[in-house]
Amino acid sequence: QVHLVESGGGLVQPGGSLRLSCAASGIIFDLYAMGWYRQAPGKQRELVATITSGGSTNYADSVKGRFTISRDNAKNTVYLQMNSLKPEDTAVYYCMTMGYWGQGTQVTVSS
């Protein structure tokens, strides 16, 4: 059974940074693409970033140049480094692979 557990969310001031982690189990991690999504209150869930099994990355225009997705196959973990955070980045952030979702971690950007 695939299990994804996100961590690293919290409250941060505008301009600050956070690093999210997603630990995966129940899959041969290095074979699969991983993605980060987010959902703000009253809005649809949206793609933030993806990384293929080979390490190719893709980002939403709204986070390009500020967020970096990476993976550590030895730890079965995917990361999202978020810099220069803005209030509009406030959302619950979810990890996803093969249609499986984690429980999400809250990120709040506020002064």
C-alpha positions in Angstrom: 0.0 0.0 0.0 1.3 3.4 -1.0 1.8 5.8 1.9 2.9 9.4 1.6 3.6 11.6 4.7 4.3 15.3 4.3 6.0 17.5 6.9 7.7 20.8 7.2 4.8 23.2 7.0 4.3 26.1 9.3 3.9 29.8 9.7 6.4 32.0 8.0 6.7 35.8 7.3 6.6 37.1 3.8 10.0 36.7 2.2 10.9 33.7 4.4 11.7 30.1 3.5 10.4 26.6 4.3 11.4 23.2 3.1 8.7 20.6 2.8 9.4 16.9 2.9 7.3 13.9 1.6 8.3 10.4 2.7 7.0 7.6 0.6 6.6 3.9 1.4 5.0 1.0 -0.4 6.5 1.9 -3.8 9.8 1.4 -5.6 10.3 5.1 -5.1 13.0 5.7 -7.8 10.8 4.4 -10.6 8.1 7.1 -10.2 7.5 10.7 -10.8 6.5 12.8 -7.8 4.6 16.0 -7.5 3.7 18.7 -5.1 0.2 20.3 -5.3 -1.5 23.0 -3.1 -5.0 24.0 -2.3 -5.8 27.4 -0.9 -9.2 28.0 0.9 -12.0 28.3 -1.6 -9.8 27.4 -4.5 -9.1 24.3 -6.6 -6.1 22.2 -6.0 -3.3 23.2 -8.3 0.0 21.8 -9.5 3.1 23.4 -7.9 6.0 21.2 -9.2 6.9 17.8 -10.5 10.0 15.7 -10.7 10.4 12.7 -12.9 12.2 9.5 -12.0 15.2 10.8 -14.0 15.2 14.2 -12.1 13.6 16.4 -14.7 11.5 19.1 -13.1 8.5 21.3 -14.0 7.1 24.2 -12.1 3.9 26.3 -12.1 4.6 29.8 -13.4 3.7 31.3 -10.1 6.6 29.6 -8.3 9.3 29.5 -10.9 12.5 30.9 -9.6 11.4 30.7 -6.0 10.6 27.0 -5.4 12.8 24.0 -6.0 11.7 20.4 -6.1 14.2 17.6 -5.5 14.3 14.0 -4.5 16.5 11.6 -2.5 15.9 8.1 -3.8 18.0 6.6 -1.0 15.6 8.1 1.5 12.4 7.6 -0.5 11.8 11.3 0.0 10.8 14.3 -2.2 11.4 17.9 -1.1 10.1 21.3 -1.9 12.3 24.2 -1.0 10.3 27.3 -0.9 12.0 30.7 -0.9 10.8 34.3 -1.1 7.4 33.2 0.2 4.4 35.4 -0.5 1.0 35.5 1.3 -0.6 34.0 -1.8 1.5 30.9 -1.3 -0.6 30.1 1.8 -2.3 26.7 1.2 -2.3 23.1 2.2 0.5 21.4 0.3 0.1 17.8 -0.8 2.5 15.2 -2.2 1.2 12.9 -5.0 2.4 9.9 -7.0 0.4 7.5 -9.2 -2.8 9.0 -7.9 -2.0 8.5 -4.3 -2.1 11.6 -2.0 -0.6 12.4 1.3 -2.6 14.1 4.1 -1.1 17.5 3.4 0.8 20.1 5.4 -0.3 23.6 6.1 1.8 26.5 4.9 0.8 30.0 6.1 2.6 33.1 4.9 1.7 36.1 7.1 3.2 38.9 9.0 
